[in-house]
Amino acid sequence: MSSKFGGWAGYILRVNLTTSKISKETTEKYHDYIGGMGIGYKVLWDNHVDGIKATDEENRLVISAGPLSGSGAICSARTTITSRNPVIRGHLITDGHFGGHFSPELKFAGYDAIIIEGKSPTPVWLKILDDKVTIEPADSLWGLGIFDTFAAISKMMGQQAQVAAIGPAGENLVAQSTFQTQGGHSAGGHGSVLGSKKFKGIGIIGTGRVEIAESTTNEQLRALDDHILGIIGANNQGVVPHDPQSWAEFNAGISRWRGGPGVTWGAADEPVMLEETPWDDHQKVGMRTSMAEMYFGREEANKIFKRPGGCHSCPIRCFCELKNPKMKTEYNLPTEYITNTCMGFLDPWYSMGKPGNGEKKTDIMTIGGYYMDNLAIWSAYGQLSHIMREFTKRSFWEVLLPAEEFAAINWEQYANLDAHFMQDYYTRIGLAKSYNGSNYFGRFLGTGLHNFINDEGELYNIQDVLDDVESPRMAGLTFALESDAEENLLGKTYSVFLDEGVHVFNRSMVGGLHHASEAAGQVGALLATVFNRDPQCHSHINLINCGLPYAKIAEVAESMWGENAFDPVKHYKAMNVAKAKFAKWCLVKNVLHDSLTVCNWMFPLLVSPDVNKNYLGDSSIESQMFSLVTGIETSEQELDDKAERVLQLHRALSVLQMKEPDQRNNHDALCEWVYDMDPDKIFGEEGTIKMDRADIQIGLDLFYAEMGWDNATGVPTRATLEKFNLGFAADKLEGLGLLPA
Amino acid sequence: MIELVDYIRLLSRDGRLSTADQIIAVAGLELEIEDINAAYQTLIEDEQYADIVIIEAKDDFYFYSKRYIVKSYAVQWIGVNNGDLLDTIANEIRRYGALGELVAANNFTHPPYNLEKAELDELIGKFEDVEGCEDICIQTANDGSKQFFSTHFLTTTYATVLGNIDPFEYSA
């Protein structure tokens, strides 16, 4: 064992691309930050440089695993990527995450994290064969799509290699670009950071293992696995089936427990017709989710779904491995297979206006998904597609683009829902300036919305912005749709802060809507104030979308956080302390998961499918796994405290990077549409998710109180930072006049 | 009684309840049970048979294994097989309603109902005429799907809200 603890591999690689120096340092100094996201934030704090851009040489990028990755702990194969993000106003720190098999392999090679710093003069990739780590020339890889890159590195290293890489979008410094690993797993926002460093990717073969604490027995691990398998559900902790099954008291349309009678994995070599998938049949856990049906509808899914896929040590399998023969025969792609989930399919669909289920939709999602991944484009949780859909609906492109360029885009294909449109659409975004022809369209969509709007969310002339005109003109767009009249917007200057359809939620950060006010009302809204991008938080979703009836969920929420913690869907009540506690709990668990690195699309397991347990789960699973793997006996509260340390450090680092002592007004503000939507309704009426300005201010008061943040500014107080052993952060902020008095 | 257990479990796996006499007949068992309740109580004293559940219907006692069938399903199965289709459906709608939820009409195309679409459409019209079912309402959502609800628990306006929740409207 490389250290006295289990779990952590023991070392962090620091790769300086300017000097070509590769060094190792111990992980132990990061143990108080758990791992994953915690390592990333601490490295960025320790190496903070004022005022730099994400693509500057001084910016660092951290690829990190948590102590559970590779240990065999259930759902523990997430990888965290942390760096400044060019899609975010001020290029603030964000973290992206992917699943797959990368972080376990990194651990098997002996490392908990890789810090990439500096900038190479020529394209390179990093080859890791256990302790043999070398920087290799990547001239032959530069320009390759993601699938060919994976194949090329695997060919050089052997097919057991785990590979993560950027695609053409990252190389072309497209801000909305990803860092991806095999199997459709991608992390958003940092492709161009690596592209700016001329860093194509990483191949890893690790022949070691993740040690488990010597004090832990196989029987203990088995017992914990059995316990987890007794309370885990389907993806997003759906604990009842989507359709009725004889073993289930309830079923629910919201549940992702799709596997059951009528579902067929029709594209499998031998088609598999699913039968009932009882909650206590551990052999069928992997059949539960069968999520293609959710994206494609049953008829299409039953044709194209080959099998579910997913990550190392995950029994849930939320990815869809698909076979659409038309990818080759009609769209001339080199493959008829694609694997992905969520935005990998939804972004193309949203872009094309959300057509109904059928072959056209299937083609859009599979062909679009292929191009998006191959070029390694990031949707910014759908912001890309929402802009595309809304601007097309509003006929804005004709105004925004040069006439010749507008004419060169095949809008007839778009109108006909022809998936051939996907090729040029994503190629324009991925190639940016390298596209053969005028391409303001693709450059705009890939650059990050914050660059193109004024403080009111009104658009500048995008050509002026992209041409670096010092004082860009305004675009002169107005709300002109009939439906705008219903929202009292008709004739007003167009603003993305007023347009619900673009889904910008956090006004300050121009961050995308992601399980916000539509999910538990103020709880979801408050979650969207804290991180610098969309919050990527599913802690609340794994409860409120579990499929149990509302009253059952409300009962669980009340037992956890107090009365009225969870309101009926689209029928919200005023803010209260219970909701503030609920929001904080969600964030702490989210950070915990991204630090451990376990899956926040499954954990926490607050509910279970077991009627005999009255559907209660166990929120202490993470600490049980941590204790057994590391050998450090840690209670749920103790582990949550470590996670909160990471969360508090994130807040301090955001304050530092922004040099902004007023987070309340300049970081935590929400868009106008959040309050002004549905003008015929008032906050609290049934049928709307609209928030109330005064109520959200009360929400911030209560939430800040729970977090130990100054009420006026939303900045952590010295007492709070010191409580979490972050006195060094308090000192730094105080020295800069950024700490509340 | 022990001889029946494997059959009960087998049928339960298939979503079916059965009486002792049915199993005895189908399996060709030489068995006579005088007091079915007493025999059942004796059976479940042995923990290995604790999954077997007895449930009373109009004319007989039925058995199922709770390894495979949950009580609410068993109650519905009994109702459907006793010919009390409308009452059974109404009670199911109220069970969900009491917890703040609608019931997708599509649910009743699944076991134990197995209604064809035409049968379902015909049945929807019948509720209005049945005494005691005045609280049962049907609505059609924007996507064309139909849902039931009970006005004992949900207002028609809020039922409309719930019925039109689009999981892809905001976040996926």
Interface residues (C-beta under 8 A of the other chain):
Chain A: D243 P244 Q245 S246 W247 A248 E249 F250 N251 A252 G253 I254 P261 E276 P278 D280 C342 M343 L346 K354 G382 H503 L513 H514 H515 A516 E518 A519 P549 Y550 A551 K552 A554 P568 V569 K570 H571 V611 E686 G687 I689
Chain B: S12 G15 R67 Y68 I69 V70 K71 S72 Y73 Y96 A98 L99 G100 E101 A104 N106 N107 H110 P111 P112 T155 T157 Y158 T160 V161 L162 I165 P167 F168 E169 Y170 S171 A172
